[in-house]
Structures are given as C-alpha cells and as structure tokens.
C-alpha cells in the first residue's frame, strides 16, 4: 500500500511539521530541567512533542558569553550521547539560540556551538535578523564552523518593522526552516508609538485594550510573517505570552494564533506553558476521527475519489486530512493502531468501507 507521504503532493506541509511548541531556556538548572521534561513527555506521548532551544543570547550573563556557549554545547552533546547509547528511544530535538549576526560574540557562539555540537542539534536559531543578507551571513558562518551529514536548518527571529518589510525574502532562503516573531522588541522598536499593552493579552471581559492580538501594527506584523512562511513552505512560530501563570489566557492566545493567524508553532518560556500550547495546537477529537476515516479509506481505495457521508473527497481533501493526522501525532493525540502504522516503517492494511465515486 502506498503511504500518504509518497502519493499526496505537499502532504507534509510546511517544513514537514515541526513540533508545535518551542521551549526556551538559558539558565543551567532550567536547561537541565527542560531536557528532563522533554524526555519524560516524549516517553509519555510516544513522540517528541516540543523542542528545547538552549539559549546563548538571553541566557548568558554579561561577560560570561563564552562560558554559556560551552555550557549549551555540553548539554546538547550529553543528550546526543545518551540517544546514541539507546537507539530504540524516540528521537528528541534540541536547538540552540545564538547571538545576532552583528553581535561581538556571534562568531564565538558559532565556533563553540557548531564546532563542538553540530551533530547534536536539530537547528540553530538566530535572533534579530533584519534582511536576507543576515541569513546568508549566518549560513556561511555555520557551514564554515561545523561538519554535518546534512546542512543545519536555520530558525530566525523577526523583531523590527524593517525586518517585517523583508520577511518574504527571508522566508525564501532554502536554509530557513522557521520564522518566529519577537513581540517585545518589535513593540520597543516603535519608540513609544505602540503602547506597552500590546506586549500582553487582554482579559476575557476586556474589549478595549489594544493587546498583541488587537493592535493593528502588531497584528499586521504577525500576519505578514505567517503569510511569508506559508508562501515559502516554512513554519511560522508565534511569540511568547508572558502571562505564564494564567493557563486559560495562554491557551486562548495559542488557539487564536493557530486558528485565526495561521501559526503552526509557538514559543514557551516556562514549563507550565507547554501543555496548554499542545492542547491549543492539537486538532479536536472530532477532527481526528474524521481525518482517520477519510485517510484510511483513501488508502484502501488507492487514493481515488470517494464519497463519505454524501461528501466527495479527493486528493485535495486527502492532503488536508493527512496534515490533521500529522498534527495529531506531533501533539500526542490518541490515534487508532491502524493510523499509528502510518508513522512506523510498516504500513498496515485497512478495512474502512466507503462508496467509490
């Protein structure tokens, strides 16, 4: 039987679906805790449901940038060594955020992190990218410093109105895998023209405050980034929500980012944010059930058009519902055994019945 990825054009969506949550940590104790939590949740869900990005930028005290880069490389290598010792375990994803390309410690970060831990990392995040030239500079430095079997994917952070203006060019670079929005720096870059309320999330009963989902300039920037990513087949990653103690506000913000703004990934800055983000970006039980029915029957009918519940389905809808199943798997949703077979080397036979058109 033909697997969906082999027959459905563009079936994997943007960048093949990254985990929906990207968790940032820079203090040593918190980095270790984040990696331990990733291991525990990977075992719980049977998939790596969030990335851990070890932070050389905000995590480094002034004057200790080299020590921080060494710490990040060491932690990444430690996890990589453990994975090699247990080849049966589910692959976990670890990245590193470096300093911006114009920072005095950017090349030092590259030399240490890429030079010592290139094989252990799934991606490199570069903040404060302003133009395609910045991307090219970062790629050249990464390639010169570290040897890998495949080129290092690059995640970039857009943090200024000038960068938003360049985002379609930035997204077009083949090494860029994901683009994130840096909310707080973006607001600050407007010199007070955007109120501080735009860095937060307004309350459920507040219909007036211009928060990050209602201020026109902030909303426009978010939409430009999402649009550029989808145009280029890249992953748009939504900014942080600082109200990490309010899980309902966080989950609502994440649902808005996912359902209204087209984001398929979101930052976490506290362990308590991870599960709400997973819930918000997960398809509903009804969506998963319908996707299972459609995709399994499409597989049985060798991807010819079918009719289910008096609705026509063909490869256009198959792609959509396959992406629902990809998202369900990435977020740890419960899937029937025959669907789980799509995510293993062996693809099973299927028995769902439908009328062939």
VENQUI-V818931 format. One record per backbone hydrogen bond with DSSP energy under -1.0 kcal/mol. NH is the residue of the N-H (numbers start at 1). CO is the residue of the C=O. Records with the same first field share a line. If there is no record, write none. Layout:
BEGIN
NH->CO ; CO
END
This chain:
BEGIN
6->3
7->3
8->4
11->8
13->10
15->233
16->13
17->14
22->266
23->51
24->268
25->53
31->27
32->28
33->29
34->30
35->31
36->32
37->33
38->34
39->35
40->36
41->37
42->38
43->39
44->40
45->41
46->42
49->47
51->21
52->93
53->23
54->95
55->25
56->97
60->57
64->61
68->64
69->65
70->66
71->67
72->68
73->69
74->70
75->71
76->72
77->73
78->74
79->75
80->76
81->77
82->78
83->79
84->80
85->81
89->86
95->52
96->123
97->54
98->125
103->100
106->103
109->105
110->106
111->107
112->108
113->109
114->110
115->110
116->112
117->113
118->114
122->94
124->153
125->96
126->155
129->157
135->131
136->132
137->133
138->134
139->135
140->136
141->137
142->138
143->139
144->140
145->141
146->142
154->175
155->124
156->178
157->126
158->180
164->160
165->161
167->164
170->166
171->167
172->168
173->170
176->173
177->154
178->154
179->235
180->156
181->237
182->158
183->181
186->182
187->183
188->184
189->185
190->187
191->188
193->190
198->195
199->196
200->197
206->203
211->209
212->200
214->211
215->211
219->215
220->216
221->217
222->218
223->219
224->220
225->221
226->222
227->223
228->224
229->225
230->226
231->227
232->228
234->229
235->177
237->179
238->265
244->242
246->243
247->245
250->246
251->247
252->248
253->249
254->250
255->251
256->252
257->253
258->254
259->255
260->256
261->256
263->257
264->236
266->20
267->238
268->22
273->270
274->271
277->273
278->274
279->275
280->276
281->277
288->284
289->285
290->286
291->287
292->288
293->289
294->290
295->291
296->292
297->293
298->294
299->295
300->296
301->297
302->299
303->298
304->301
306->313
307->355
308->311
311->308
313->306
318->314
319->315
320->316
321->317
322->318
323->319
324->320
325->321
326->322
327->323
328->324
329->325
330->326
331->327
332->329
333->328
340->336
341->337
342->339
343->340
344->341
355->307
357->305
END
